[in-house]
Amino acid sequence: MMQFNNIFRGCEPTEYNACVGKNGDPSYAEYANGFCDAALHLIDAAIERTAMDEQIYPICFNMRHAIELRLKQYVFALKSIRNNVNLDDAR
C-alpha cells in the first residue's frame, strides 16, 4: 500500500496549500516576494523584541536571497528578449 505525505497534499482550505517545485509552478518573482516578506516580518519582530543581534543574519539572508531571485528573474527575461531580437538588424 502506498503511503502519502500528509503535508504536501491538496485539501481544503486551499489557500494554505504550499506550492513546491512544479506543484503550482511559482515564479522567481513570487519566491522573491516571499523571502522579502519574511525579512520584513523578522525586522518587525526584532524591533518589537529588541532582538536585532539575534535576527540580523536571518534578515540579511532573506533579503539577499530575494535579491538573488530577482536577478535570476531579470536574467531569464533578458535571455527571452535576446532570443526574440535579430542582432544583425541592430547594426
C-alpha positions in Angstrom: 0.0 0.0 0.0 1.4 3.5 -1.0 1.9 6.0 1.8 1.1 9.6 1.1 2.8 12.7 2.5 0.2 14.4 4.7 1.9 17.8 4.5 2.1 18.3 0.7 -1.4 17.3 -0.4 -4.3 19.1 -1.9 -7.2 19.8 0.5 -9.4 22.5 1.9 -8.7 25.3 2.7 -6.6 25.6 -0.4 -5.1 29.0 0.4 -2.9 27.1 2.9 -1.5 24.6 0.4 2.2 25.0 -0.3 3.5 25.1 -3.9 6.7 23.1 -4.1 8.6 22.5 -7.3 6.2 22.1 -10.3 3.2 22.0 -7.9 1.7 25.3 -8.8 4.9 26.5 -10.6 5.6 29.7 -8.7 7.8 32.2 -10.5 11.1 33.7 -9.3 9.1 36.9 -8.5 6.8 35.0 -6.2 9.7 33.3 -4.4 11.5 36.7 -4.1 8.4 38.3 -2.7 8.1 35.5 -0.1 11.8 36.0 1.1 11.4 39.7 1.2 8.1 39.5 3.2 9.8 37.1 5.6 12.7 39.5 6.1 10.3 42.4 6.8 8.4 40.3 9.3 11.7 39.4 11.0 12.6 43.1 11.1 9.3 44.0 12.8 9.7 41.2 15.3 13.3 42.2 16.1 12.3 45.8 16.6 9.4 44.8 18.8 11.6 42.5 21.0 14.8 44.5 20.7 16.5 41.3 19.5 18.3 42.7 16.5 21.6 40.9 17.3 19.7 37.5 17.0 17.8 38.4 13.9 20.2 40.3 11.7 21.6 37.2 10.0 18.3 35.7 9.1 17.1 39.1 7.9 20.1 39.6 5.7 19.9 36.0 4.4 16.3 36.5 3.3 16.9 39.9 1.7 20.0 38.6 -0.1 18.1 35.6 -1.4 15.2 37.8 -2.5 17.7 40.0 -4.5 19.3 36.9 -6.0 15.9 35.6 -7.1 15.0 38.9 -8.7 18.3 39.0 -10.6 17.6 35.5 -11.9 14.1 36.7 -13.0 15.7 39.5 -14.9 18.4 37.3 -16.5 15.8 35.0 -17.8 13.7 37.9 -19.1 16.8 39.3 -20.9 17.5 35.9 -22.4 14.0 35.8 -23.7 14.2 39.3 -25.2 17.6 38.5 -26.8 16.2 35.3 -28.4 13.4 37.4 -30.0 15.6 40.1 -31.4 17.6 39.8 -34.5 21.0 41.3 -33.6 22.1 41.6 -37.2 19.3 44.1 -37.9 20.5 46.3 -35.0 23.8 47.1 -36.7 
